[in-house]
Amino acid sequence: MEEEEKIRAIYQELLEKYGEPEEPDKMPGIDYLIETILSQNTNDINRDKAFRNLKDKYEDDYKAIENADREELIETIRIAGLGPTKAKRIQEALEIVREDQGGYSINFLEEMDISRAKKWLTDIPGIGPKTASVILCFHFKMPTFPVDTHVHRLSKRLGLVPENASRTKTHNIMEEKVPDEIKYPFHILLITHGRNGCTAHDESCEICEKYREK
């Protein structure tokens, strides 16, 4: 089975199992930047609570967030974990965007090609390839393929990447192999399957076994 044929077959099977993924939330790109920093090393529930806490306290006043007392900001986002690190990264990111753009918008990235946009984002301290890919894929609808722990695990179980592939290598392989028009839904479906059908504590599921050697 050819690689693209295999990926499309897996995609179709997951689509039939879980249904069409919902479109990502519509919000400013700068909010995606903040939210993805909050999401690092935590679950969606705690990320969302921390983001709501941030919005409840500062609303859309990004200058206030950038200039907030560090301890106050840490307390506001504490539920997301790693408060000191994330507070520092959020304030540094806002400072970089403001100094580079004269405001708090990252919409200029949509005028760049993917490699330049990724480079600009990953030059921000604490923004790695996965975080950059999430922002570009979810907000700008660019054909990037974010790789989190579920996508990384299932990509290996499905035989789409080598067993010893690092997350960075998995990202590079999957971004090249997955057809552009299904990058976002396939990413979401792999996460859904990784949480509900083929978890880290399970052996490979029927779908993974079916496609591993194809």
Rosetta silent file (secondary structure, phi, psi, omega in degrees, C-alpha in Angstrom):
SEQUENCE: MEEEEKIRAIYQELLEKYGEPEEPDKMPGIDYLIETILSQNTNDINRDKAFRNLKDKYEDDYKAIENADREELIETIRIAGLGPTKAKRIQEALEIVREDQGGYSINFLEEMDISRAKKWLTDIPGIGPKTASVILCFHFKMPTFPVDTHVHRLSKRLGLVPENASRTKTHNIMEEKVPDEIKYPFHILLITHGRNGCTAHDESCEICEKYREK
SCORE:     score description
SCORE:     0.000 S_00000001
   1 L     0.000  128.627  178.051    0.000    0.000    0.000 S_00000001
   2 L   -64.725  152.472 -176.068    1.378    3.409   -0.995 S_00000001
   3 H   -56.659  -49.046 -178.115    2.015    5.857    1.862 S_00000001
   4 H   -65.327  -39.367  177.836   -0.652    8.361    0.820 S_00000001
   5 H   -61.156  -41.980  179.305   -3.174    5.593    0.183 S_00000001
   6 H   -63.762  -46.325 -179.722   -2.457    4.178    3.645 S_00000001
   7 H   -61.969  -43.322  179.976   -2.840    7.562    5.344 S_00000001
   8 H   -66.178  -34.948  178.485   -6.106    8.240    3.544 S_00000001
   9 H   -67.442  -43.159  176.987   -7.413    4.779    4.486 S_00000001
  10 H   -62.456  -45.423  179.116   -6.556    5.340    8.169 S_00000001
  11 H   -57.055  -46.013 -178.261   -8.116    8.793    8.003 S_00000001
  12 H   -64.141  -39.856 -179.920  -11.317    7.397    6.512 S_00000001
  13 H   -66.255  -42.037  177.779  -11.545    4.680    9.156 S_00000001
  14 H   -68.121  -35.196  178.311  -11.075    7.182   11.987 S_00000001
  15 H   -63.363  -42.264  178.594  -13.568    9.527   10.335 S_00000001
  16 H   -67.744  -31.882 -177.979  -16.181    6.775   10.279 S_00000001
  17 H   -77.545  -40.520 -171.628  -15.435    5.923   13.913 S_00000001
  18 H  -114.962  -13.398 -178.830  -15.424    9.437   15.399 S_00000001
  19 L    86.055  171.499 -177.903  -17.097   11.707   12.849 S_00000001
  20 L   -67.032  126.552  178.221  -15.956   14.976   11.300 S_00000001
  21 L   -63.714  147.542  175.438  -13.853   17.040   13.726 S_00000001
  22 L   -70.029  152.718  175.165  -15.199   20.426   14.731 S_00000001
  23 L   -67.602  150.834  178.996  -13.522   23.503   13.347 S_00000001
  24 L   -65.133  155.933  177.933  -11.096   25.202   15.752 S_00000001
  25 L   -58.359  144.078  176.466  -12.333   28.060   17.918 S_00000001
  26 L   -92.715  115.628  176.859  -12.259   31.453   16.263 S_00000001
  27 L  -156.700  164.342 -178.084  -10.145   33.854   18.274 S_00000001
  28 L   -58.320  149.140  179.837   -7.262   36.256   17.661 S_00000001
  29 H   -57.652  -35.453 -179.370   -3.931   34.730   16.749 S_00000001
  30 H   -64.631  -30.899  176.041   -2.313   36.268   19.821 S_00000001
  31 H   -69.561  -36.955  174.894   -4.784   34.310   21.969 S_00000001
  32 H   -62.522  -38.922  178.493   -3.721   31.099   20.233 S_00000001
  33 H   -61.200  -47.235  179.032   -0.129   32.005   21.047 S_00000001
  34 H   -64.404  -45.545 -176.114   -0.985   32.474   24.732 S_00000001
  35 H   -63.896  -38.750 -179.454   -3.205   29.394   24.850 S_00000001
  36 H   -69.901  -30.948  173.438   -0.593   27.124   23.299 S_00000001
  37 H   -65.657  -43.185  178.603    1.960   28.264   25.875 S_00000001
  38 H   -63.603  -28.802 -174.849   -0.565   27.437   28.605 S_00000001
  39 L   -76.896  -12.447 -175.235   -1.180   24.013   27.026 S_00000001
  40 L   -64.862  125.592  176.542    2.419   22.861   27.412 S_00000001
  41 L    59.163   35.646  173.338    2.701   19.825   29.722 S_00000001
  42 L  -149.781  177.589  179.149   -0.917   19.920   30.855 S_00000001
  43 L   -96.896  169.582 -175.665   -4.345   18.733   29.727 S_00000001
  44 H   -62.751  -35.507 -177.636   -6.989   20.671   27.821 S_00000001
  45 H   -62.689  -49.225 -179.179   -9.216   21.112   30.881 S_00000001
  46 H   -70.133  -35.019  174.901   -6.543   22.858   32.948 S_00000001
  47 H   -59.733  -47.713 -177.585   -5.342   24.846   29.941 S_00000001
  48 H   -65.064  -38.221  177.786   -8.863   26.123   29.304 S_00000001
  49 H   -64.174  -43.183  179.527   -9.387   27.027   32.971 S_00000001
  50 H   -63.809  -41.020 -179.991   -6.109   28.948   33.041 S_00000001
  51 H   -65.405  -41.006  177.127   -6.997   30.767   29.822 S_00000001
  52 H   -64.147  -40.861  177.224  -10.431   31.715   31.208 S_00000001
  53 H   -58.803  -41.797 -179.777   -8.799   32.953   34.414 S_00000001
  54 H   -63.272  -44.802 -179.027   -6.467   35.102   32.333 S_00000001
  55 H   -69.162  -38.134  178.743   -9.348   36.545   30.309 S_00000001
  56 H   -62.129  -36.894 -175.919  -11.499   37.121   33.390 S_00000001
  57 H   -83.482  -42.960 -172.366   -8.713   39.115   35.020 S_00000001
  58 H  -112.851   -6.722 -175.563   -7.209   41.013   32.083 S_00000001
  59 L    53.702 -128.945 -179.852   -9.884   40.655   29.361 S_00000001
  60 L  -105.472   26.024 -179.034   -8.213   41.532   26.023 S_00000001
  61 L   -89.064   85.456 -175.462   -5.716   43.963   27.547 S_00000001
  62 H   -68.605  -28.505  175.888   -2.506   42.344   26.315 S_00000001
  63 H   -64.124  -39.689  178.566   -0.447   45.288   27.524 S_00000001
  64 H   -65.501  -37.152  177.578   -1.747   44.623   31.038 S_00000001
  65 H   -66.690  -45.355 -179.423   -0.758   40.960   30.731 S_00000001
  66 H   -59.746  -38.949 -174.754    2.699   41.884   29.451 S_00000001
  67 H   -98.352    5.362 -177.381    3.239   44.345   32.302 S_00000001
  68 L   -63.013  149.990  170.996    1.459   42.375   35.031 S_00000001
  69 L   -56.210  130.073 -173.930    3.214   41.628   38.274 S_00000001
  70 H   -58.926  -42.994 -179.531    4.869   38.265   37.644 S_00000001
  71 H   -65.319  -36.661  177.515    3.598   36.678   40.866 S_00000001
  72 H   -64.425  -42.619  179.644    0.065   37.865   40.118 S_00000001
  73 H   -66.822  -40.886  177.509    0.226   36.344   36.643 S_00000001
  74 H   -57.955  -44.757 -179.470    1.628   33.084   38.011 S_00000001
  75 H   -65.154  -37.730 -178.541   -1.276   32.843   40.432 S_00000001
  76 H   -63.509  -37.655 -175.737   -3.794   33.593   37.673 S_00000001
  77 L  -105.738   12.966 -171.815   -2.593   30.714   35.472 S_00000001
  78 H   -52.597  -37.612 -174.159   -1.486   28.381   38.274 S_00000001
  79 H   -61.990  -21.793  179.094   -3.954   25.616   37.379 S_00000001
  80 H   -78.977   -7.906 -179.067   -2.118   25.033   34.080 S_00000001
  81 L    78.597  161.625  179.535    1.046   24.072   35.979 S_00000001
  82 L    51.539   41.493 -175.004    4.588   25.390   35.518 S_00000001
  83 H   -52.201  -50.139 -179.032    3.283   28.836   36.431 S_00000001
  84 H   -59.869  -41.249 -179.488    6.642   30.647   36.705 S_00000001
  85 H   -67.799  -46.650 -176.185    7.850   29.280   33.365 S_00000001
  86 H   -70.174  -37.829  177.680    4.608   29.921   31.491 S_00000001
  87 H   -61.504  -44.284  179.036    4.094   33.401   32.938 S_00000001
  88 H   -62.251  -44.312 -178.834    7.610   34.362   31.845 S_00000001
  89 H   -65.568  -40.343  179.234    7.084   32.897   28.364 S_00000001
  90 H   -62.964  -46.438 -178.468    3.739   34.649   27.891 S_00000001
  91 H   -67.486  -38.829  177.203    5.152   38.032   28.883 S_00000001
  92 H   -65.090  -41.152 -179.982    8.264   37.564   26.747 S_00000001
  93 H   -63.388  -44.351  178.901    6.145   36.525   23.756 S_00000001
  94 H   -63.098  -39.256  178.417    3.889   39.564   24.103 S_00000001
  95 H   -63.411  -43.551 -179.302    6.923   41.833   24.389 S_00000001
  96 H   -64.020  -44.976  179.620    8.484   40.358   21.240 S_00000001
  97 H   -62.126  -46.414 -178.614    5.255   40.708   19.235 S_00000001
  98 H   -62.044  -45.700 -177.803    4.733   44.299   20.411 S_00000001
  99 H   -67.733  -33.106 -177.946    8.310   45.360   19.696 S_00000001
 100 H   -80.478  -34.587 -171.300    8.307   43.684   16.288 S_00000001
 101 H  -115.498   -8.149 -178.442    4.836   44.751   15.151 S_00000001
 102 L    75.550   15.403  179.645    3.975   47.812   17.210 S_00000001
 103 L  -174.404 -164.833 -174.173    0.972   46.014   18.686 S_00000001
 104 L  -115.951   40.900  176.478   -0.325   42.625   19.744 S_00000001
 105 L  -114.473  141.143  174.077   -1.343   41.059   16.436 S_00000001
 106 L  -113.625   20.386 -178.293    0.402   38.178   14.692 S_00000001
 107 H   -64.331  -18.774  177.917   -1.774   38.365   11.572 S_00000001
 108 H   -60.705  -21.651 -178.138    1.300   39.361    9.568 S_00000001
 109 H   -64.442  -26.083 -178.229    2.294   35.683    9.647 S_00000001
 110 H   -68.177  -15.195  177.031   -0.395   34.830    7.096 S_00000001
 111 H   -85.949   -9.284 -178.243    1.641   36.726    4.496 S_00000001
 112 L   -94.376  158.884  168.986    4.644   34.453    5.081 S_00000001
 113 L   -76.829  168.979 -172.126    5.301   30.990    3.758 S_00000001
 114 H   -60.368  -43.929 -175.787    5.176   28.184    6.320 S_00000001
 115 H   -64.396  -40.566  178.850    8.916   27.895    6.887 S_00000001
 116 H   -68.902  -40.328  179.336    9.342   31.638    7.533 S_00000001
 117 H   -64.305  -42.229  177.231    6.282   31.767    9.787 S_00000001
 118 H   -62.687  -42.521 -179.212    7.562   28.793   11.793 S_00000001
 119 H   -61.393  -43.335 -179.483   10.995   30.369   12.060 S_00000001
 120 H   -62.381  -44.899 -178.281    9.534   33.619   13.380 S_00000001
 121 H   -67.820  -44.135 -176.095    7.446   31.807   15.985 S_00000001
 122 H   -74.734   -9.275  171.601   10.140   29.385   17.120 S_00000001
 123 L   -74.899  -14.797  176.388   12.540   32.284   17.645 S_00000001
 124 L   -78.010  129.065  179.696   10.295   33.228   20.591 S_00000001
 125 L   -54.695  130.364  177.588   11.628   31.596   23.794 S_00000001
 126 L    88.961   -3.722  178.143    9.517   28.588   24.750 S_00000001
 127 L  -102.797  109.268  179.774    7.833   28.213   21.352 S_00000001
 128 L   -98.777 -176.801 -178.155    8.822   24.912   19.768 S_00000001
 129 H   -57.917  -38.826 -178.958    7.820   23.284   16.467 S_00000001
 130 H   -66.544  -46.710 -179.962    4.622   21.764   17.903 S_00000001
 131 H   -61.405  -44.273  178.806    3.410   25.046   19.396 S_00000001
 132 H   -61.827  -42.318 -179.104    4.212   26.915   16.179 S_00000001
 133 H   -64.990  -38.275  177.759    2.423   24.285   14.089 S_00000001
 134 H   -60.587  -47.790 -178.897   -0.699   24.488   16.267 S_00000001
 135 H   -60.696  -46.614 -176.635   -0.898   28.263   15.822 S_00000001
 136 H   -69.765  -36.912 -179.184   -0.354   28.085   12.059 S_00000001
 137 H   -75.139  -49.050 -172.708   -2.715   25.148   11.542 S_00000001
 138 H   -77.025  -42.846 -175.760   -5.557   26.172   13.861 S_00000001
 139 L   -90.164  -45.443 -174.621   -5.604   29.947   13.388 S_00000001
 140 L   -95.892   -3.971  179.947   -4.127   30.517    9.943 S_00000001
 141 L    55.828   33.590  174.342   -5.295   27.211    8.411 S_00000001
 142 L   -79.824  150.035 -177.893   -1.820   26.601    7.028 S_00000001
 143 L   -77.927   66.788  173.465   -1.039   22.976    6.076 S_00000001
 144 L  -105.469  164.817 -176.530    1.124   22.174    9.085 S_00000001
 145 L  -132.190   92.196  179.861    0.864   18.983   11.136 S_00000001
 146 L   -64.136  143.103  179.309    1.270   19.412   14.903 S_00000001
 147 L  -122.459  109.213  173.685    2.592   16.363   16.745 S_00000001
 148 L  -101.712 -169.547 -175.321    1.630   15.897   20.385 S_00000001
 149 H   -63.903  -35.839  179.770    2.130   12.806   22.527 S_00000001
 150 H   -70.542  -46.139 -179.903   -0.923   11.007   21.063 S_00000001
 151 H   -62.825  -40.329  179.185   -0.036   11.751   17.443 S_00000001
 152 H   -62.149  -48.194 -178.581    3.558   10.711   18.074 S_00000001
 153 H   -63.015  -47.271 -176.426    2.543    7.407   19.675 S_00000001
 154 H   -71.242  -32.346  176.890   -0.063    6.500   17.047 S_00000001
 155 H   -60.056  -36.761  177.538    2.160    7.478   14.128 S_00000001
 156 H   -74.869  -44.059 -179.179    4.595    4.823   15.351 S_00000001
 157 H   -63.639  -32.315 -179.736    1.919    2.234   16.140 S_00000001
 158 L   -83.365   -3.976  179.335    0.395    2.697   12.689 S_00000001
 159 L    75.320   22.600  179.951    3.782    2.236   11.043 S_00000001
 160 L   -85.426  -21.907  176.710    3.787    5.733    9.563 S_00000001
 161 L  -137.652  160.833  178.575    7.147    6.599   11.133 S_00000001
 162 L   -61.278  151.676 -179.448   10.009    4.452   12.475 S_00000001
 163 L   -58.276  -32.046 -176.653    9.605    3.021   15.980 S_00000001
 164 L   -95.998   12.796 -177.389   12.607    5.013   17.191 S_00000001
 165 L   -65.992  134.036  172.740   11.504    8.315   15.638 S_00000001
 166 L   -72.970  168.881  178.496   11.808   11.348   17.890 S_00000001
 167 H   -63.976  -37.016  178.735    8.878   13.732   18.107 S_00000001
 168 H   -64.248  -42.837  179.001   10.747   16.180   15.870 S_00000001
 169 H   -66.035  -40.309  177.264   11.378   13.487   13.268 S_00000001
 170 H   -59.951  -43.609  177.887    7.739   12.384   13.470 S_00000001
 171 H   -57.842  -47.900 -177.568    6.673   15.987   12.902 S_00000001
 172 H   -64.457  -42.201 -178.743    8.903   16.316    9.838 S_00000001
 173 H   -67.355  -48.590 -175.408    7.801   12.987    8.335 S_00000001
 174 H   -68.786  -35.649  178.672    4.083   13.470    8.955 S_00000001
 175 H   -64.812  -32.119  178.411    4.049   17.058    7.745 S_00000001
 176 H   -79.232  -38.427 -172.315    5.552   15.862    4.470 S_00000001
 177 H   -82.332  -38.478 -172.980    3.436   12.708    4.082 S_00000001
 178 L   -74.399  126.453  179.214   -0.059   13.802    5.143 S_00000001
 179 L   -57.105  141.646 -173.779   -1.988   15.459    2.284 S_00000001
 180 H   -54.084  -42.088 -171.605   -2.571   19.150    2.941 S_00000001
 181 H   -71.450  -12.501  178.358   -6.363   19.013    2.795 S_00000001
 182 H  -116.299    8.517 -176.937   -6.621   16.472    5.634 S_00000001
 183 H   -57.818  -51.463 -178.182   -3.822   17.717    7.898 S_00000001
 184 H   -64.354  -54.357 -177.821   -6.096   19.430   10.426 S_00000001
 185 H   -64.317  -34.197  179.346   -8.836   16.760   10.652 S_00000001
 186 H   -67.091  -40.264  175.473   -6.328   13.883   10.644 S_00000001
 187 H   -57.163  -49.149 -178.695   -4.401   15.551   13.475 S_00000001
 188 H   -64.920  -41.652 -178.956   -7.604   15.913   15.522 S_00000001
 189 H   -66.043  -37.229  176.860   -8.765   12.360   14.768 S_00000001
 190 H   -65.315  -40.163  176.974   -5.425   10.881   15.852 S_00000001
 191 H   -63.329  -45.604  179.822   -5.648   12.783   19.139 S_00000001
 192 H   -59.713  -44.020  179.848   -9.239   11.614   19.641 S_00000001
 193 H   -68.173  -36.913  178.881   -8.266    8.011   18.941 S_00000001
 194 H   -66.451  -27.496  179.261   -5.221    8.300   21.195 S_00000001
 195 H   -87.200  -30.714 -169.369   -7.420    9.449   24.059 S_00000001
 196 H  -117.892  -24.321 -173.327  -10.343    7.099   23.534 S_00000001
 197 L  -120.361  -24.935 -175.837   -9.403    4.107   21.407 S_00000001
 198 L  -146.889   72.601 -172.559   -5.682    3.441   21.608 S_00000001
 199 L   -78.696  171.100 -178.979   -4.313    4.931   24.804 S_00000001
 200 L   -63.392  -25.990 -176.929   -0.754    4.849   26.092 S_00000001
 201 L   -88.197   -8.383 -179.118   -1.715    2.123   28.576 S_00000001
 202 L   -94.479  159.592  164.908   -3.224   -0.156   25.913 S_00000001
 203 L   -72.209  167.909  177.741   -1.596   -2.490   23.479 S_00000001
 204 L   -54.407  138.641 -178.185   -1.944   -1.441   19.854 S_00000001
 205 L   -81.634  179.154 -178.528   -5.613   -1.415   18.841 S_00000001
 206 H   -61.150  -39.643 -179.198   -7.206   -3.206   15.885 S_00000001
 207 H   -64.809  -44.616  179.435   -6.772   -0.196   13.607 S_00000001
 208 H   -63.401  -43.498  179.602   -3.076    0.111   14.439 S_00000001
 209 H   -63.829  -36.962 -177.953   -2.528   -3.625   13.982 S_00000001
 210 H   -63.298  -38.717 -172.455   -4.401   -3.542   10.683 S_00000001
 211 H  -104.012   -9.481 -173.629   -2.196   -0.855    9.151 S_00000001
 212 H   -55.192  -46.249 -173.726    1.145   -1.343   10.900 S_00000001
 213 L   -96.711    1.122 -176.853    2.627   -3.704    8.306 S_00000001
 214 L   -78.100    0.000    0.000    0.805   -2.395    5.235 S_00000001
